[in-house]
Amino acid sequence: MPTRRQERIARVVREAVSDAIANHLSDPRIESFVSVTKVEVSADMHIANVYLSMFGGTETAQKKTFIAILHARRRIQMILAEQIKSRFCPVISLHKDENFKKTIETMRLIDDLASEFKDKDSIDQEHD
């Protein structure tokens, strides 16, 4: 269970990384909308695992976006260092978060099944 300090640092990291990607990177490869879905800070506050989800565009555009963000990691790290008010600035490690996409896909499948059952139910009621 993360401590309050870890949670506070994670919140600052999330805000700083989101701001850096949205407002400070001008790489033309960033074609997709990027969301910071989760930040995990190590117990010693030296490492922050940042999970990103890319939305919109094709799968290729999303991969290009992630590669561009990986390429800009040092710039993002510098922006984070300016915003953190701590003795140590955690080193960020960027990861692609696939859980959100899986959740959306699962919800879409459930909606599709529900509409199929609804259609089947309405056809059965018409025959009665």
N, CA, C and O atoms as a printed pandas DataFrame, in Angstrom:
     atom_number atom_name residue_name chain_id  residue_number  x_coord  y_coord  z_coord
0              1         N          MET        A               1    0.849   -1.181    0.000
1              2        CA          MET        A               1    0.000    0.000    0.000
2              3         C          MET        A               1    0.894    1.243    0.000
3              4         O          MET        A               1    1.771    1.383    0.852
4              5         N          PRO        A               2    0.667    2.141   -0.958
5              6        CA          PRO        A               2    1.513    3.329   -1.035
6              7         C          PRO        A               2    1.257    4.288    0.132
7              8         O          PRO        A               2    0.139    4.408    0.631
8              9         N          THR        A               3    2.316    4.954    0.542
9             10        CA          THR        A               3    2.208    5.939    1.605
10            11         C          THR        A               3    1.620    7.234    1.041
11            12         O          THR        A               3    1.483    7.389   -0.172
12            13         N          ARG        A               4    1.278    8.149    1.927
13            14        CA          ARG        A               4    0.750    9.444    1.477
14            15         C          ARG        A               4    1.778   10.182    0.635
15            16         O          ARG        A               4    1.439   10.838   -0.351
16            17         N          ARG        A               5    3.026   10.067    1.034
17            18        CA          ARG        A               5    4.088   10.755    0.292
18            19         C          ARG        A               5    4.208   10.173   -1.116
19            20         O          ARG        A               5    4.354   10.914   -2.088
20            21         N          GLN        A               6    4.145    8.845   -1.221
21            22        CA          GLN        A               6    4.195    8.220   -2.542
22            23         C          GLN        A               6    3.007    8.670   -3.389
23            24         O          GLN        A               6    3.165    8.953   -4.577
24            25         N          GLU        A               7    1.831    8.738   -2.792
25            26        CA          GLU        A               7    0.641    9.178   -3.525
26            27         C          GLU        A               7    0.779   10.625   -3.983
27            28         O          GLU        A               7    0.385   10.970   -5.097
28            29         N          ARG        A               8    1.339   11.470   -3.121
29            30        CA          ARG        A               8    1.521   12.882   -3.475
30            31         C          ARG        A               8    2.512   13.021   -4.627
31            32         O          ARG        A               8    2.270   13.765   -5.578
32            33         N          ILE        A               9    3.627   12.301   -4.534
33            34        CA          ILE        A               9    4.625   12.344   -5.604
34            35         C          ILE        A               9    4.025   11.781   -6.888
35            36         O          ILE        A               9    4.257   12.330   -7.966
36            37         N          ALA        A              10    3.262   10.702   -6.792
37            38        CA          ALA        A              10    2.624   10.112   -7.978
38            39         C          ALA        A              10    1.679   11.110   -8.634
39            40         O          ALA        A              10    1.629   11.198   -9.861
40            41         N          ARG        A              11    0.928   11.864   -7.832
41            42        CA          ARG        A              11    0.015   12.869   -8.384
42            43         C          ARG        A              11    0.783   13.970   -9.120
43            44         O          ARG        A              11    0.389   14.388  -10.209
44            45         N          VAL        A              12    1.877   14.431   -8.520
45            46        CA          VAL        A              12    2.687   15.475   -9.160
46            47         C          VAL        A              12    3.300   14.943  -10.457
47            48         O          VAL        A              12    3.330   15.646  -11.467
48            49         N          VAL        A              13    3.789   13.698  -10.425
49            50        CA          VAL        A              13    4.372   13.097  -11.627
50            51         C          VAL        A              13    3.318   12.997  -12.721
51            52         O          VAL        A              13    3.587   13.328  -13.876
52            53         N          ARG        A              14    2.120   12.542  -12.365
53            54        CA          ARG        A              14    1.033   12.406  -13.355
54            55         C          ARG        A              14    0.713   13.745  -13.997
55            56         O          ARG        A              14    0.602   13.841  -15.219
56            57         N          GLU        A              15    0.564   14.786  -13.172
57            58        CA          GLU        A              15    0.239   16.109  -13.696
58            59         C          GLU        A              15    1.361   16.664  -14.570
59            60         O          GLU        A              15    1.105   17.240  -15.627
60            61         N          ALA        A              16    2.601   16.488  -14.124
61            62        CA          ALA        A              16    3.741   17.026  -14.872
62            63         C          ALA        A              16    3.915   16.305  -16.204
63            64         O          ALA        A              16    4.164   16.944  -17.226
64            65         N          VAL        A              17    3.786   14.988  -16.201
65            66        CA          VAL        A              17    3.946   14.230  -17.447
66            67         C          VAL        A              17    2.807   14.557  -18.413
67            68         O          VAL        A              17    3.040   14.735  -19.609
68            69         N          SER        A              18    1.591   14.635  -17.906
69            70        CA          SER        A              18    0.452   15.009  -18.760
70            71         C          SER        A              18    0.663   16.383  -19.382
71            72         O          SER        A              18    0.458   16.571  -20.582
72            73         N          ASP        A              19    1.071   17.332  -18.563
73            74        CA          ASP        A              19    1.320   18.688  -19.047
74            75         C          ASP        A              19    2.449   18.706  -20.070
75            76         O          ASP        A              19    2.348   19.382  -21.094
76            77         N          ALA        A              20    3.511   17.976  -19.804
77            78        CA          ALA        A              20    4.654   17.952  -20.722
78            79         C          ALA        A              20    4.246   17.403  -22.081
79            80         O          ALA        A              20    4.613   17.963  -23.115
80            81         N          ILE        A              21    3.492   16.315  -22.084
81            82        CA          ILE        A              21    3.081   15.701  -23.350
82            83         C          ILE        A              21    2.116   16.618  -24.102
83            84         O          ILE        A              21    2.233   16.792  -25.314
84            85         N          ALA        A              22    1.172   17.195  -23.379
85            86        CA          ALA        A              22    0.153   18.021  -24.034
86            87         C          ALA        A              22    0.687   19.374  -24.495
87            88         O          ALA        A              22    0.281   19.866  -25.548
88            89         N          ASN        A              23    1.589   19.986  -23.725
89            90        CA          ASN        A              23    1.943   21.372  -23.986
90            91         C          ASN        A              23    3.400   21.652  -24.348
91            92         O          ASN        A              23    3.708   22.732  -24.852
92            93         N          HIS        A              24    4.290   20.713  -24.106
93            94        CA          HIS        A              24    5.711   21.009  -24.297
94            95         C          HIS        A              24    6.395   20.168  -25.364
95            96         O          HIS        A              24    7.559   20.412  -25.682
96            97         N          LEU        A              25    5.710   19.198  -25.916
97            98        CA          LEU        A              25    6.302   18.373  -26.969
98            99         C          LEU        A              25    5.702   18.779  -28.303
99           100         O          LEU        A              25    4.482   18.876  -28.440
100          101         N          SER        A              26    6.553   19.014  -29.275
101          102        CA          SER        A              26    6.059   19.421  -30.592
102          103         C          SER        A              26    6.515   18.430  -31.666
103          104         O          SER        A              26    6.839   18.822  -32.787
104          105         N          ASP        A              27    6.536   17.171  -31.318
105          106        CA          ASP        A              27    6.951   16.128  -32.249
106          107         C          ASP        A              27    5.779   15.804  -33.181
107          108         O          ASP        A              27    4.685   15.507  -32.703
108          109         N          PRO        A              28    5.987   15.856  -34.497
109          110        CA          PRO        A              28    4.879   15.566  -35.422
110          111         C          PRO        A              28    4.426   14.111  -35.383
111          112         O          PRO        A              28    3.361   13.782  -35.907
112          113         N          ARG        A              29    5.221   13.235  -34.770
113          114        CA          ARG        A              29    4.816   11.833  -34.662
114          115         C          ARG        A              29    3.718   11.629  -33.629
115          116         O          ARG        A              29    3.073   10.581  -33.609
116          117         N          ILE        A              30    3.498   12.618  -32.771
117          118        CA          ILE        A              30    2.445   12.495  -31.759
118          119         C          ILE        A              30    1.120   12.860  -32.416
119          120         O          ILE        A              30    0.737   14.028  -32.494
120          121         N          GLU        A              31    0.437   11.825  -32.884
121          122        CA          GLU        A              31   -0.826   12.001  -33.609
122          123         C          GLU        A              31   -2.036   11.605  -32.773
123          124         O          GLU        A              31   -3.155   12.028  -33.063
124          125         N          SER        A              32   -1.823   10.803  -31.745
125          126        CA          SER        A              32   -2.916   10.294  -30.923
126          127         C          SER        A              32   -3.043   11.107  -29.646
127          128         O          SER        A              32   -2.096   11.759  -29.205
128          129         N          PHE        A              33   -4.234   11.054  -29.064
129          130        CA          PHE        A              33   -4.446   11.651  -27.752
130          131         C          PHE        A              33   -3.806   10.734  -26.716
131          132         O          PHE        A              33   -4.006    9.520  -26.761
132          133         N          VAL        A              34   -3.047   11.292  -25.792
133          134        CA          VAL        A              34   -2.324   10.505  -24.799
134          135         C          VAL        A              34   -2.873   10.814  -23.411
135          136         O          VAL        A              34   -3.083   11.972  -23.050
136          137         N          SER        A              35   -3.099    9.755  -22.644
137          138        CA          SER        A              35   -3.580    9.906  -21.283
138          139         C          SER        A              35   -2.650    9.146  -20.337
139          140         O          SER        A              35   -2.269    8.008  -20.611
140          141         N          VAL        A              36   -2.291    9.780  -19.231
141          142        CA          VAL        A              36   -1.521    9.105  -18.199
142          143         C          VAL        A              36   -2.537    8.377  -17.325
143          144         O          VAL        A              36   -3.300    9.005  -16.590
144          145         N          THR        A              37   -2.542    7.049  -17.410
145          146        CA          THR        A              37   -3.563    6.275  -16.709
146          147         C          THR        A              37   -3.179    5.914  -15.286
147          148         O          THR        A              37   -4.042    5.790  -14.417
148          149         N          LYS        A              38   -1.881    5.746  -15.046
149          150        CA          LYS        A              38   -1.461    5.325  -13.710
150          151         C          LYS        A              38    0.002    5.696  -13.508
151          152         O          LYS        A              38    0.793    5.688  -14.451
152          153         N          VAL        A              39    0.351    6.019  -12.265
153          154        CA          VAL        A              39    1.740    6.268  -11.888
154          155         C          VAL        A              39    2.008    5.493  -10.600
155          156         O          VAL        A              39    1.279    5.627   -9.617
156          157         N          GLU        A              40    3.058    4.688  -10.621
157          158        CA          GLU        A              40    3.480    3.946   -9.436
158          159         C          GLU        A              40    4.866    4.437   -9.041
159          160         O          GLU        A              40    5.795    4.415   -9.848
160          161         N          VAL        A              41    4.999    4.876   -7.802
161          162        CA          VAL        A              41    6.274    5.390   -7.308
162          163         C          VAL        A              41    6.863    4.349   -6.356
163          164         O          VAL        A              41    6.165    3.816   -5.493
164          165         N          SER        A              42    8.166    4.065   -6.527
165          166        CA          SER        A              42    8.829    3.090   -5.667
166          167         C          SER        A              42    8.896    3.608   -4.233
167          168         O          SER        A              42    8.739    4.805   -3.991
168          169         N          ALA        A              43    9.128    2.704   -3.289
169          170        CA          ALA        A              43    9.145    3.062   -1.873
170          171         C          ALA        A              43   10.237    4.074   -1.553
171          172         O          ALA        A              43   10.061    4.909   -0.667
172          173         N          ASP        A              44   11.362    4.011   -2.260
173          174        CA          ASP        A              44   12.441    4.961   -2.000
174          175         C          ASP        A              44   12.308    6.254   -2.811
175          176         O          ASP        A              44   13.181    7.118   -2.739
176          177         N          MET        A              45   11.243    6.390   -3.565
177          178        CA          MET        A              45   10.908    7.584   -4.362
178          179         C          MET        A              45   11.885    7.845   -5.506
179          180         O          MET        A              45   11.925    8.960   -6.027
180          181         N          HIS        A              46   12.659    6.866   -5.901
181          182        CA          HIS        A              46   13.653    7.088   -6.952
182          183         C          HIS        A              46   13.165    6.692   -8.342
183          184         O          HIS        A              46   13.735    7.125   -9.343
184          185         N          ILE        A              47   12.128    5.883   -8.414
185          186        CA          ILE        A              47   11.612    5.423   -9.713
186          187         C          ILE        A              47   10.106    5.643   -9.760
187          188         O          ILE        A              47    9.387    5.344   -8.806
188          189         N          ALA        A              48    9.645    6.170  -10.888
189          190        CA          ALA        A              48    8.207    6.335  -11.116
190          191         C          ALA        A              48    7.855    5.632  -12.420
191          192         O          ALA        A              48    8.326    6.016  -13.490
192          193         N          ASN        A              49    7.030    4.607  -12.321
193          194        CA          ASN        A              49    6.540    3.909  -13.500
194          195         C          ASN        A              49    5.276    4.623  -13.970
195          196         O          ASN        A              49    4.274    4.683  -13.257
196          197         N          VAL        A              50    5.347    5.161  -15.185
197          198        CA          VAL        A              50    4.246    5.947  -15.743
198          199         C          VAL        A              50    3.609    5.137  -16.859
199          200         O          VAL        A              50    4.283    4.714  -17.799
200          201         N          TYR        A              51    2.298    4.924  -16.745
201          202        CA          TYR        A              51    1.557    4.141  -17.735
202          203         C          TYR        A              51    0.728    5.074  -18.603
203          204         O          TYR        A              51   -0.028    5.904  -18.100
204          205         N          LEU        A              52    0.882    4.923  -19.926
205          206        CA          LEU        A              52    0.226    5.793  -20.898
206          207         C          LEU        A              52   -0.724    5.005  -21.772
207          208         O          LEU        A              52   -0.438    3.868  -22.148
208          209         N          SER        A              53   -1.851    5.609  -22.094
209          210        CA          SER        A              53   -2.781    5.051  -23.077
210          211         C          SER        A              53   -2.904    6.036  -24.226
211          212         O          SER        A              53   -3.004    7.245  -24.019
212          213         N          MET        A              54   -2.895    5.500  -25.441
213          214        CA          MET        A              54   -3.048    6.316  -26.636
214          215         C          MET        A              54   -4.434    6.042  -27.226
215          216         O          MET        A              54   -4.856    4.892  -27.340
216          217         N          PHE        A              55   -5.135    7.125  -27.601
217          218        CA          PHE        A              55   -6.472    7.005  -28.167
218          219         C          PHE        A              55   -6.520    7.724  -29.502
219          220         O          PHE        A              55   -5.808    8.703  -29.724
220          221         N          GLY        A              56   -7.364    7.227  -30.378
221          222        CA          GLY        A              56   -7.555    7.873  -31.667
222          223         C          GLY        A              56   -6.511    7.448  -32.666
223          224         O          GLY        A              56   -5.422    7.005  -32.301
224          225         N          GLY        A              57   -6.847    7.586  -33.914
225          226        CA          GLY        A              57   -5.915    7.223  -34.972
226          227         C          GLY        A              57   -5.799    5.716  -35.117
227          228         O          GLY        A              57   -6.499    4.950  -34.455
228          229         N          THR        A              58   -4.918    5.323  -35.980
229          230        CA          THR        A              58   -4.710    3.903  -36.239
230          231         C          THR        A              58   -3.732    3.325  -35.213
231          232         O          THR        A              58   -3.117    4.053  -34.433
232          233         N          GLU        A              59   -3.608    2.016  -35.237
233          234        CA          GLU        A              59   -2.655    1.347  -34.353
234          235         C          GLU        A              59   -1.226    1.818  -34.654
235          236         O          GLU        A              59   -0.415    1.981  -33.743
236          237         N          THR        A              60   -0.931    2.032  -35.933
237          238        CA          THR        A              60    0.395    2.523  -36.335
238          239         C          THR        A              60    0.649    3.920  -35.777
239          240         O          THR        A              60    1.743    4.203  -35.290
240          241         N          ALA        A              61   -0.349    4.788  -35.844
241          242        CA          ALA        A              61   -0.206    6.146  -35.308
242          243         C          ALA        A              61    0.014    6.102  -33.798
243          244         O          ALA        A              61    0.790    6.891  -33.259
244          245         N          GLN        A              62   -0.663    5.190  -33.120
245          246        CA          GLN        A              62   -0.484    5.065  -31.681
246          247         C          GLN        A              62    0.917    4.579  -31.340
247          248         O          GLN        A              62    1.514    5.038  -30.367
248          249         N          LYS        A              63    1.445    3.653  -32.135
249          250        CA          LYS        A              63    2.813    3.175  -31.914
250          251         C          LYS        A              63    3.819    4.299  -32.154
251          252         O          LYS        A              63    4.776    4.454  -31.395
252          253         N          LYS        A              64    3.597    5.088  -33.218
253          254        CA          LYS        A              64    4.476    6.230  -33.503
254          255         C          LYS        A              64    4.442    7.226  -32.346
255          256         O          LYS        A              64    5.473    7.771  -31.950
256          257         N          THR        A              65    3.259    7.453  -31.818
257          258        CA          THR        A              65    3.106    8.383  -30.701
258          259         C          THR        A              65    3.893    7.904  -29.492
259          260         O          THR        A              65    4.591    8.689  -28.851
260          261         N          PHE        A              66    3.783    6.628  -29.182
261          262        CA          PHE        A              66    4.498    6.090  -28.022
262          263         C          PHE        A              66    6.011    6.175  -28.232
263          264         O          PHE        A              66    6.748    6.514  -27.306
264          265         N          ILE        A              67    6.468    5.870  -29.431
265          266        CA          ILE        A              67    7.904    5.961  -29.734
266          267         C          ILE        A              67    8.387    7.408  -29.590
267          268         O          ILE        A              67    9.472    7.648  -29.061
268          269         N          ALA        A              68    7.591    8.364  -30.055
269          270        CA          ALA        A              68    7.961    9.776  -29.931
270          271         C          ALA        A              68    8.045   10.190  -28.472
271          272         O          ALA        A              68    8.939   10.945  -28.088
272          273         N          ILE        A              69    7.129    9.704  -27.667
273          274        CA          ILE        A              69    7.150   10.046  -26.241
274          275         C          ILE        A              69    8.358    9.396  -25.569
275          276         O          ILE        A              69    8.999   10.017  -24.721
276          277         N          LEU        A              70    8.675    8.156  -25.937
277          278        CA          LEU        A              70    9.883    7.514  -25.401
278          279         C          LEU        A              70   11.131    8.318  -25.775
279          280         O          LEU        A              70   12.052    8.476  -24.974
280          281         N          HIS        A              71   11.136    8.811  -26.993
281          282        CA          HIS        A              71   12.262    9.602  -27.473
282          283         C          HIS        A              71   12.393   10.912  -26.683
283          284         O          HIS        A              71   13.498   11.428  -26.517
284          285         N          ALA        A              72   11.280   11.439  -26.206
285          286        CA          ALA        A              72   11.269   12.715  -25.477
286          287         C          ALA        A              72   11.335   12.522  -23.960
287          288         O          ALA        A              72   11.092   13.463  -23.204
288          289         N          ARG        A              73   11.660   11.318  -23.521
289          290        CA          ARG        A              73   11.662   11.024  -22.089
290          291         C          ARG        A              73   12.572   11.960  -21.294
291          292         O          ARG        A              73   12.208   12.387  -20.198
292          293         N          ARG        A              74   13.733   12.279  -21.821
293          294        CA          ARG        A              74   14.659   13.169  -21.116
294          295         C          ARG        A              74   14.060   14.568  -20.953
295          296         O          ARG        A              74   14.213   15.193  -19.903
296          297         N          ARG        A              75   13.386   15.052  -21.980
297          298        CA          ARG        A              75   12.727   16.368  -21.914
298          299         C          ARG        A              75   11.615   16.339  -20.864
299          300         O          ARG        A              75   11.468   17.277  -20.081
300          301         N          ILE        A              76   10.840   15.260  -20.855
301          302        CA          ILE        A              76    9.761   15.113  -19.860
302          303         C          ILE        A              76   10.365   15.054  -18.461
303          304         O          ILE        A              76    9.824   15.639  -17.522
304          305         N          GLN        A              77   11.484   14.349  -18.322
305          306        CA          GLN        A              77   12.168   14.242  -17.041
306          307         C          GLN        A              77   12.611   15.623  -16.544
307          308         O          GLN        A              77   12.491   15.918  -15.355
308          309         N          MET        A              78   13.117   16.464  -17.440
309          310        CA          MET        A              78   13.546   17.813  -17.067
310          311         C          MET        A              78   12.356   18.658  -16.598
311          312         O          MET        A              78   12.456   19.400  -15.621
312          313         N          ILE        A              79   11.238   18.536  -17.304
313          314        CA          ILE        A              79   10.041   19.293  -16.919
314          315         C          ILE        A              79    9.556   18.835  -15.545
315          316         O          ILE        A              79    9.150   19.649  -14.716
316          317         N          LEU        A              80    9.604   17.528  -15.315
317          318        CA          LEU        A              80    9.212   16.989  -14.008
318          319         C          LEU        A              80   10.132   17.511  -12.912
319          320         O          LEU        A              80    9.662   17.889  -11.839
320          321         N          ALA        A              81   11.424   17.536  -13.168
321          322        CA          ALA        A              81   12.390   18.001  -12.164
322          323         C          ALA        A              81   12.135   19.450  -11.762
323          324         O          ALA        A              81   12.374   19.826  -10.614
324          325         N          GLU        A              82   11.654   20.263  -12.697
325          326        CA          GLU        A              82   11.340   21.659  -12.389
326          327         C          GLU        A              82   10.127   21.779  -11.481
327          328         O          GLU        A              82   10.019   22.737  -10.715
328          329         N          GLN        A              83    9.211   20.815  -11.559
329          330        CA          GLN        A              83    7.954   20.922  -10.810
330          331         C          GLN        A              83    7.976   20.213   -9.464
331          332         O          GLN        A              83    7.152   20.511   -8.599
332          333         N          ILE        A              84    8.896   19.287   -9.273
333          334        CA          ILE        A              84    8.930   18.515   -8.024
334          335         C          ILE        A              84    9.632   19.297   -6.941
335          336         O          ILE        A              84   10.720   19.834   -7.145
336          337         N          LYS        A              85    9.002   19.354   -5.794
337          338        CA          LYS        A              85    9.572   20.050   -4.645
338          339         C          LYS        A              85   10.050   18.993   -3.641
339          340         O          LYS        A              85    9.483   18.846   -2.559
340          341         N          SER        A              86   11.086   18.274   -4.016
341          342        CA          SER        A              86   11.596   17.197   -3.182
342          343         C          SER        A              86   13.101   17.092   -3.375
343          344         O          SER        A              86   13.656   17.622   -4.338
344          345         N          ARG        A              87   13.744   16.410   -2.458
345          346        CA          ARG        A              87   15.186   16.233   -2.563
346          347         C          ARG        A              87   15.529   15.392   -3.794
347          348         O          ARG        A              87   16.511   15.655   -4.488
348          349         N          PHE        A              88   14.723   14.405   -4.043
349          350        CA          PHE        A              88   14.941   13.519   -5.186
350          351         C          PHE        A              88   13.822   13.685   -6.196
351          352         O          PHE        A              88   12.654   13.834   -5.835
352          353         N          CYS        A              89   14.190   13.657   -7.444
353          354        CA          CYS        A              89   13.196   13.614   -8.517
354          355         C          CYS        A              89   13.199   12.183   -9.040
355          356         O          CYS        A              89   14.233   11.701   -9.503
356          357         N          PRO        A              90   12.072   11.504   -8.976
357          358        CA          PRO        A              90   12.076   10.121   -9.447
358          359         C          PRO        A              90   12.378   10.039  -10.946
359          360         O          PRO        A              90   11.951   10.885  -11.731
360          361         N          VAL        A              91   13.108    9.019  -11.311
361          362        CA          VAL        A              91   13.402    8.756  -12.716
362          363         C          VAL        A              91   12.168    8.087  -13.303
363          364         O          VAL        A              91   11.696    7.076  -12.784
364          365         N          ILE        A              92   11.647    8.656  -14.392
365          366        CA          ILE        A              92   10.427    8.094  -14.965
366          367         C          ILE        A              92   10.761    6.954  -15.919
367          368         O          ILE        A              92   11.748    6.981  -16.654
368          369         N          SER        A              93    9.903    5.968  -15.869
369          370        CA          SER        A              93    9.971    4.832  -16.780
370          371         C          SER        A              93    8.606    4.750  -17.439
371          372         O          SER        A              93    7.593    4.575  -16.762
372          373         N          LEU        A              94    8.579    4.876  -18.763
373          374        CA          LEU        A              94    7.312    4.960  -19.489
374          375         C          LEU        A              94    6.890    3.578  -19.985
375          376         O          LEU        A              94    7.698    2.813  -20.511
376          377         N          HIS        A              95    5.599    3.279  -19.804
377          378        CA          HIS        A              95    5.042    1.996  -20.218
378          379         C          HIS        A              95    3.727    2.238  -20.956
379          380         O          HIS        A              95    2.991    3.178  -20.654
380          381         N          LYS        A              96    3.455    1.385  -21.911
381          382        CA          LYS        A              96    2.183    1.444  -22.626
382          383         C          LYS        A              96    1.151    0.669  -21.816
383          384         O          LYS        A              96    1.364   -0.497  -21.484
384          385         N          ASP        A              97    0.046    1.310  -21.502
385          386        CA          ASP        A              97   -1.013    0.685  -20.704
386          387         C          ASP        A              97   -2.066    0.105  -21.626
387          388         O          ASP        A              97   -2.796    0.841  -22.289
388          389         N          GLU        A              98   -2.142   -1.201  -21.665
389          390        CA          GLU        A              98   -3.112   -1.882  -22.524
390          391         C          GLU        A              98   -4.396   -2.230  -21.770
391          392         O          GLU        A              98   -5.387   -2.610  -22.394
392          393         N          ASN        A              99   -4.397   -2.108  -20.443
393          394        CA          ASN        A              99   -5.570   -2.491  -19.657
394          395         C          ASN        A              99   -6.807   -1.682  -20.017
395          396         O          ASN        A              99   -7.909   -2.227  -20.083
396          397         N          PHE        A             100   -6.631   -0.391  -20.249
397          398        CA          PHE        A             100   -7.771    0.459  -20.566
398          399         C          PHE        A             100   -8.407    0.034  -21.886
399          400         O          PHE        A             100   -9.632   -0.017  -21.997
400          401         N          LYS        A             101   -7.575   -0.275  -22.891
401          402        CA          LYS        A             101   -8.096   -0.726  -24.178
402          403         C          LYS        A             101   -8.837   -2.043  -24.028
403          404         O          LYS        A             101   -9.881   -2.249  -24.647
404          405         N          LYS        A             102   -8.295   -2.939  -23.201
405          406        CA          LYS        A             102   -8.950   -4.229  -22.979
406          407         C          LYS        A             102  -10.304   -4.033  -22.306
407          408         O          LYS        A             102  -11.274   -4.716  -22.637
408          409         N          THR        A             103  -10.364   -3.098  -21.362
409          410        CA          THR        A             103  -11.629   -2.816  -20.683
410          411         C          THR        A             103  -12.664   -2.267  -21.664
411          412         O          THR        A             103  -13.823   -2.681  -21.641
412          413         N          ILE        A             104  -12.252   -1.344  -22.518
413          414        CA          ILE        A             104  -13.169   -0.776  -23.505
414          415         C          ILE        A             104  -13.640   -1.845  -24.475
415          416         O          ILE        A             104  -14.822   -1.890  -24.817
416          417         N          GLU        A             105  -12.730   -2.713  -24.928
417          418        CA          GLU        A             105  -13.096   -3.792  -25.843
418          419         C          GLU        A             105  -14.076   -4.757  -25.181
419          420         O          GLU        A             105  -15.030   -5.203  -25.818
420          421         N          THR        A             106  -13.851   -5.080  -23.913
421          422        CA          THR        A             106  -14.766   -5.964  -23.185
422          423         C          THR        A             106  -16.146   -5.334  -23.068
423          424         O          THR        A             106  -17.159   -6.009  -23.252
424          425         N          MET        A             107  -16.186   -4.037  -22.761
425          426        CA          MET        A             107  -17.472   -3.354  -22.658
426          427         C          MET        A             107  -18.192   -3.321  -24.002
427          428         O          MET        A             107  -19.414   -3.457  -24.055
428          429         N          ARG        A             108  -17.442   -3.142  -25.090
429          430        CA          ARG        A             108  -18.039   -3.145  -26.421
430          431         C          ARG        A             108  -18.635   -4.516  -26.739
431          432         O          ARG        A             108  -19.733   -4.602  -27.289
432          433         N          LEU        A             109  -17.920   -5.584  -26.397
433          434        CA          LEU        A             109  -18.426   -6.938  -26.630
434          435         C          LEU        A             109  -19.692   -7.199  -25.819
435          436         O          LEU        A             109  -20.634   -7.816  -26.317
436          437         N          ILE        A             110  -19.716   -6.733  -24.573
437          438        CA          ILE        A             110  -20.911   -6.896  -23.739
438          439         C          ILE        A             110  -22.085   -6.144  -24.349
439          440         O          ILE        A             110  -23.201   -6.665  -24.382
440          441         N          ASP        A             111  -21.849   -4.916  -24.835
441          442        CA          ASP        A             111  -22.914   -4.141  -25.481
442          443         C          ASP        A             111  -23.427   -4.845  -26.733
443          444         O          ASP        A             111  -24.631   -4.874  -26.988
444          445         N          ASP        A             112  -22.496   -5.418  -27.522
445          446        CA          ASP        A             112  -22.901   -6.152  -28.726
446          447         C          ASP        A             112  -23.773   -7.349  -28.366
447          448         O          ASP        A             112  -24.804   -7.577  -29.000
448          449         N          LEU        A             113  -23.373   -8.106  -27.363
449          450        CA          LEU        A             113  -24.165   -9.261  -26.938
450          451         C          LEU        A             113  -25.522   -8.831  -26.401
451          452         O          LEU        A             113  -26.535   -9.471  -26.683
452          453         N          ALA        A             114  -25.545   -7.757  -25.634
453          454        CA          ALA        A             114  -26.807   -7.269  -25.086
454          455         C          ALA        A             114  -27.755   -6.847  -26.199
455          456         O          ALA        A             114  -28.955   -7.106  -26.122
456          457         N          SER        A             115  -27.229   -6.200  -27.231
457          458        CA          SER        A             115  -28.096   -5.783  -28.335
458          459         C          SER        A             115  -28.583   -7.001  -29.131
459          460         O          SER        A             115  -29.714   -7.003  -29.619
460          461         N          GLU        A             116  -27.748   -8.029  -29.265
461          462        CA          GLU        A             116  -28.189   -9.254  -29.944
462          463         C          GLU        A             116  -29.325   -9.910  -29.174
463          464         O          GLU        A             116  -30.322  -10.318  -29.770
464          465         N          PHE        A             117  -29.183  -10.018  -27.841
465          466        CA          PHE        A             117  -30.248  -10.608  -27.037
466          467         C          PHE        A             117  -31.505   -9.759  -27.084
467          468         O          PHE        A             117  -32.613  -10.297  -27.086
468          469         N          LYS        A             118  -31.356   -8.462  -27.122
469          470        CA          LYS        A             118  -32.509   -7.564  -27.199
470          471         C          LYS        A             118  -33.227   -7.762  -28.532
471          472         O          LYS        A             118  -34.455   -7.833  -28.578
472          473         N          ASP        A             119  -32.450   -7.852  -29.623
473          474        CA          ASP        A             119  -33.035   -8.087  -30.939
474          475         C          ASP        A             119  -33.741   -9.431  -30.980
475          476         O          ASP        A             119  -34.845   -9.532  -31.514
476          477         N          LYS        A             120  -33.125  -10.461  -30.427
477          478        CA          LYS        A             120  -33.714  -11.798  -30.411
478          479         C          LYS        A             120  -34.986  -11.794  -29.579
479          480         O          LYS        A             120  -35.975  -12.424  -29.956
480          481         N          ASP        A             121  -34.972  -11.092  -28.456
481          482        CA          ASP        A             121  -36.141  -10.985  -27.581
482          483         C          ASP        A             121  -37.297  -10.299  -28.318
483          484         O          ASP        A             121  -38.444  -10.731  -28.211
484          485         N          SER        A             122  -36.995   -9.229  -29.065
485          486        CA          SER        A             122  -38.053   -8.518  -29.776
486          487         C          SER        A             122  -38.627   -9.372  -30.905
487          488         O          SER        A             122  -39.825   -9.289  -31.179
488          489         N          ILE        A             123  -37.814  -10.185  -31.562
489          490        CA          ILE        A             123  -38.298  -11.079  -32.626
490          491         C          ILE        A             123  -39.182  -12.157  -32.006
491          492         O          ILE        A             123  -40.232  -12.489  -32.557
492          493         N          ASP        A             124  -38.768  -12.704  -30.869
493          494        CA          ASP        A             124  -39.579  -13.725  -30.179
494          495         C          ASP        A             124  -40.919  -13.169  -29.745
495          496         O          ASP        A             124  -41.921  -13.880  -29.816
496          497         N          GLN        A             125  -40.974  -11.920  -29.295
497          498        CA          GLN        A             125  -42.224  -11.307  -28.855
498          499         C          GLN        A             125  -43.151  -11.045  -30.021
499          500         O          GLN        A             125  -44.370  -11.094  -29.857
500          501         N          GLU        A             126  -42.596  -10.763  -31.216
501          502        CA          GLU        A             126  -43.402  -10.539  -32.397
502          503         C          GLU        A             126  -44.106  -11.821  -32.834
503          504         O          GLU        A             126  -45.226  -11.772  -33.343
504          505         N          HIS        A             127  -43.454  -12.967  -32.638
505          506        CA          HIS        A             127  -44.041  -14.241  -33.053
506          507         C          HIS        A             127  -45.101  -14.737  -32.090
507          508         O          HIS        A             127  -45.912  -15.590  -32.453
508          509         N          ASP        A             128  -45.112  -14.217  -30.860
509          510        CA          ASP        A             128  -46.108  -14.660  -29.866
510          511         C          ASP        A             128  -47.412  -13.993  -30.030
511          512         O          ASP        A             128  -48.343  -14.263  -29.272
